[in-house]
Amino acid sequence: MAGTEMSEGRPGQTRVVGDVEIEPIERIVVRVEQVLGGIAGVALKEPIAIVIRSPAGTWRVDLPPESGREAG
């Protein structure tokens, strides 16, 4: 399953520490709007949960919504 060292990576990627694997679950939000005769766009990732896997089992932990963010 997992290695003995913590894996390196970027935010949003699965992390491995010993026999424990931590996987973020993210929602991707993309908005494109017409503004002043042009187009403006923004894209972002919102963390909504994490999944923890170990030899003892698998768990999903839902993250509370941040202020200003609707619950999914």
C-alpha atoms as one frame of an Amber mdcrd trajectory, in Angstrom:
protein
   0.000   0.000   0.000   2.072   2.960   1.220   5.771   3.532   1.578   7.625
   4.360   4.776   8.471   7.961   3.873   6.098  10.872   3.361   5.541  11.397
  -0.358   6.355  14.760  -1.872   3.767  16.565  -3.926   1.584  19.588  -4.437
  -1.612  20.630  -2.692  -4.446  18.448  -3.902  -2.310  15.344  -4.314  -2.502
  12.210  -2.203  -0.002  12.110   0.677   1.476   8.937   2.127   2.903   8.703
   5.646   3.958   5.215   6.676   0.974   2.928   6.062  -1.495   5.838   6.006
  -2.679   7.438   2.761  -4.462  10.817   2.855  -6.365  11.860  -0.267  -8.022
  15.283  -0.638 -11.401  15.501  -2.344 -11.844  18.808  -4.134 -14.552  20.607
  -6.067 -13.397  22.598  -9.092 -15.234  25.883  -9.627 -14.970  27.739 -12.947
 -16.670  31.087 -13.648 -16.551  33.033 -16.870 -18.388  36.349 -17.211 -18.588
  39.182 -19.688 -17.182  42.328 -18.089 -16.836  45.773 -19.704 -16.831  44.380
 -23.230 -14.330  41.650 -22.383 -14.313  38.263 -20.736 -13.105  37.555 -17.215
 -12.595  34.056 -15.900 -11.555  32.466 -12.656 -10.993  28.843 -11.689 -10.291
  27.487  -8.221 -10.275  24.296  -6.213 -12.240  24.016  -2.980 -11.407  21.278
  -0.485 -14.596  19.460   0.536 -13.357  16.259   2.212 -10.394  13.986   2.828
 -10.201  10.215   2.546  -7.908   8.397   4.964  -6.808   4.842   4.129  -4.835
   2.588   6.450  -4.536  -1.121   7.171  -7.299  -0.589   9.784  -9.807   0.758
   7.235 -10.911   3.669   5.069 -12.659   6.824   6.293 -14.060   9.943   4.629
 -13.986  13.171   6.645 -16.182  15.958   5.266 -14.716  19.423   5.803 -16.957
  22.223   7.066 -17.786  24.893   4.496 -15.672  28.023   4.663 -17.527  31.263
   5.262 -19.180  32.468   2.124 -19.117  28.992   0.591 -22.295  26.986   0.203
 -22.449  23.457   1.580 -22.223  20.889  -1.211
